Amino acid sequence: MLSPKQLSSIEANPYKADFPLLAKHPEIVFLDSAATSQRPAVVLDAERSFYENMNANPLRGLYRLSVEATASIEEARKHAAAFIGAVDEAGKPQGSEIVFTRNASESLNLVAHTLPQLVDLGPGDDVVISIMEHHSNIIPWQQVCKATGANLVYLRLDDSYTITPEEIEAKIGPSAKIVSVTHVSNVLGVENDVAAIANRAHQMGAVMVVDGAQSVPHIKVDVHDLGCDLLAFSAHKMGGPMGIGVLWGKASLLDALPPFLTGGEMIDTVTETSAVWAPVPHKFEAGTQDAAGSYAFDAALGYLTRQDMNVLEERERLLATYLTDQLDALDFVSIVGPRDGSRHIGAVSFNVQDVHPHDVASILDMGDVCIRAGHHCAQPLLTYLGEQSTCRASIAFYNDKSDIDALVEGLKNVWQVFHG
């Protein structure tokens, strides 16, 4: 249970005013940030400003507007690198290690289409993922294993929703060539011990890939502390625009990977019979990039940095604890995942007894409470847990105690509708 001081801290909300949709519509209780976050005004302003003040095709022109558009992308790379701790020994952000994609799904597909070629994946080799992966980190590897004859191996959870050290040691063996694991589950909200998984992967000579879509927006992430080789995440889950994703990779690994998409801007020279690729990161960015999107993403990174991620992380942990405690107090609600709120990062899944999650979400929506219902693009996990679908309430720092109280009152109304 939270202390009176902690409760007071989540009653106060200095953030909602920064988010136009929430400020203009105070009646809306938005608890679906794991799907996409709200955008602060600075992000909306930045995207418009790009088109009003520097709209030009980046990389292709020597005139001022094009040069400014190009520079804006490179600045965004540096800030994205700094945000995830991708810095050198002197603390300088390694912007060249940041590849812009459309989203985390495309980043993971890029890896799945290129890394197997580099490691010469074939029959008898293992690709290791976890049972809690989003479909974006399952389906690409399923396709890769079908094409190469490699084995797809799953790390599974124990009764406490943990991938144990014993499971890590048993499943990541000498045959492992690629390990790709989510940092935080989009269903359970639990954080995996990525550093331990990466350590074992490297001991076995495997490359470590991390899906950071649900961690980078909520906790302070440092790629060096994680020990990963590649990290994927999306802008739209952290206050940025839709359509911008990031793939971070160690420079030496990105240099060695073959290109994913081909065409304009990802080449250095082209002849009638061959081509030389452009340096990283441009090798992976064929065609015209979403320069306005990266400019707006840069504004989102700046906004989060000014707030201090450590402060935001603590606020979200208190909100998750309060949310879990309140749900646990309802005898007709069962939490799917740990009952300890401090273990939930961003998301808490649950079910209402004898009421389908779609009905729960629809009735809550009548009271302007927005949650997610379904399998959350994680069907293998739900099957493993013995569930077909769940409700999911996911919080961000712009939520407060009143949002959770509204959800609880809405759930009481759901129960009355079906059992009153």
C-alpha positions, 0 to 999 in steps of 0.5 A, spaced: 500 500 500 502 507 498 503 511 504 499 518 504 505 522 502 506 517 496 498 518 494 499 525 494 504 525 489 500 521 484 494 526 486 498 532 483 499 532 476 503 537 473 503 534 466 496 533 463 497 540 461 502 539 456 498 534 452 493 538 448 488 532 447 488 531 455 488 538 456 482 539 452 478 533 454 479 532 461 473 527 461 477 522 457 481 517 462 487 514 457 489 508 460 492 505 453 499 508 453 502 501 452 499 501 445 501 509 443 502 515 448 499 521 448 503 527 445 505 533 448 504 540 445 512 541 443 511 535 439 505 537 435 508 544 434 515 541 432 512 537 426 508 543 424 514 547 424 518 543 420 513 543 414 513 551 415 520 552 416 524 547 413 520 543 408 525 539 403 528 533 402 534 531 406 540 529 403 539 531 396 540 538 396 545 543 397 540 549 398 539 551 405 532 548 406 535 541 405 541 542 409 537 544 415 532 538 414 538 533 413 542 537 420 535 536 423 535 528 422 542 528 425 541 532 431 535 527 432 540 521 432 545 524 437 539 525 442 536 518 441 543 515 442 544 519 448 537 517 451 539 510 451 546 511 453 549 509 446 555 514 448 563 513 447 568 513 453 568 520 453 560 521 453 559 523 446 553 520 443 554 515 437 549 518 432 551 513 427 549 507 431 542 510 430 538 507 424 531 510 423 525 505 421 518 506 421 517 503 428 520 497 432 516 492 428 520 494 422 527 495 426 526 487 428 524 485 421 530 489 419 534 484 424 531 478 422 532 479 415 539 481 415 542 478 421 541 470 419 545 472 413 551 474 417 551 469 422 550 463 417 544 461 420 542 454 418 539 447 420 542 445 427 542 452 430 538 455 435 534 462 435 532 463 442 526 468 444 521 468 450 514 466 450 512 473 452 514 476 446 510 481 442 508 478 435 513 483 432 518 479 435 515 472 434 513 472 427 519 474 423 523 469 427 518 463 425 519 465 418 527 465 419 527 458 422 522 456 416 527 458 411 533 456 414 532 450 418 534 453 424 530 451 431 526 456 434 527 455 442 522 459 447 524 461 454 518 460 459 516 463 465 515 460 472 509 461 476 512 468 479 512 470 471 520 470 471 525 467 466 529 464 471 537 463 471 536 455 470 531 457 464 536 461 461 542 456 462 538 450 459 535 454 453 541 458 451 546 453 449 552 452 444 547 451 438 544 458 440 546 464 434 541 469 435 537 471 442 532 476 441 528 478 447 523 483 450 525 488 455 518 489 458 512 485 457 507 489 453 502 484 457 504 483 464 509 489 465 514 485 468 521 486 466 526 481 464 533 480 466 536 482 459 543 483 462 543 476 465 540 473 458 545 477 454 551 475 458 549 467 457 548 469 450 555 472 449 558 466 453 555 461 447 557 466 442 550 468 440 548 475 438 543 479 443 537 483 440 532 486 445 525 489 443 525 495 448 518 498 445 515 497 452 521 499 456 525 505 453 518 510 454 518 508 461 525 506 465 532 509 464 535 504 459 542 504 458 545 499 452 551 498 455 548 496 462 544 491 458 549 488 454 545 487 448 548 488 441 541 491 438 535 494 441 529 496 437 524 501 440 518 506 437 517 513 437 510 513 438 510 510 445 514 515 448 510 522 446 513 522 439 509 521 432 507 515 429 511 512 423 518 513 426 522 507 429 529 506 432 534 500 431 540 501 435 546 497 434 553 496 435 557 500 430 561 494 428 555 489 427 551 495 423 557 495 418 557 488 417 550 487 416 547 487 409 542 492 407 535 490 408 531 495 403 535 498 397 534 504 393 536 511 393 540 514 399 542 507 401 548 507 396 555 510 395 556 509 388 552 504 382 554 501 376 550 497 371 552 491 374 553 493 382 553 498 387 557 500 393 553 501 400 553 508 403 556 508 410 552 506 416 546 508 418 544 511 411 545 504 408 539 502 412 535 508 410 533 507 403 528 512 400 526 519 403 526 519 410 520 522 415 524 528 416 518 531 420 517 525 424 524 525 426 524 532 428 518 531 432 521 525 435 527 529 437 522 534 441 519 528 444 526 526 447 527 533 449 521 533 453 522 527 456 530 529 458 527 535 461 522 532 466 528 527 468 526 519 466 528 517 474 523 522 476 518 519 471 520 512 472 518 513 480 511 516 479 509 511 474 511 505 479 507 509 484 501 509 479 502 502 477 502 500 485 496 503 486 493 501 480 494 493 482 492 494 489 485 497 487 484 492 482 486 486 487 481 489 492 475 488 487 473 481 488 470 480 481 477 482 478 483 477 477 490 480 475 493 476 470 501 477 472 504 479 478 500 482 484 506 486 486 505 492 483 512 494 483 513 489 478 509 492 473 512 497 468 507 501 464 502 495 464 497 491 468 492 486 465 486 483 468 479 480 467 473 481 470 469 474 472 464 472 467 465 478 463 468 478 456 474 483 455 471 486 449 464 487 453 468 490 459 472 495 454 466 497 451 462 499 457 468 503 460 468 507 454 461 509 455 464 513 461 470 515 457 475 510 460 480 507 455 483 501 456 485 495 451 482 488 450 484 482 446 490 478 446 495 484 445 499 481 439 502 476 444 497 470 443 503 465 445 503 468 451 496 468 453 495 461 451 501 459 455 497 463 461 491 459 459 487 465 457 484 467 451 484 475 452 485 480 457 483 487 459 489 491 459 490 498 463 497 501 461 499 508 465 504 513 463 507 519 467 501 523 465 496 519 469 494 520 476 490 517 481 483 520 479 484 516 472 485 509 476 479 511 481 475 512 474 477 505 472 475 502 478 468 505 478 467 503 471 469 496 473 464 496 478 459 499 473 461 493 469 459 488 474 453 491 476 451 491 468 452 484 468 450 481 475 446 487 478 
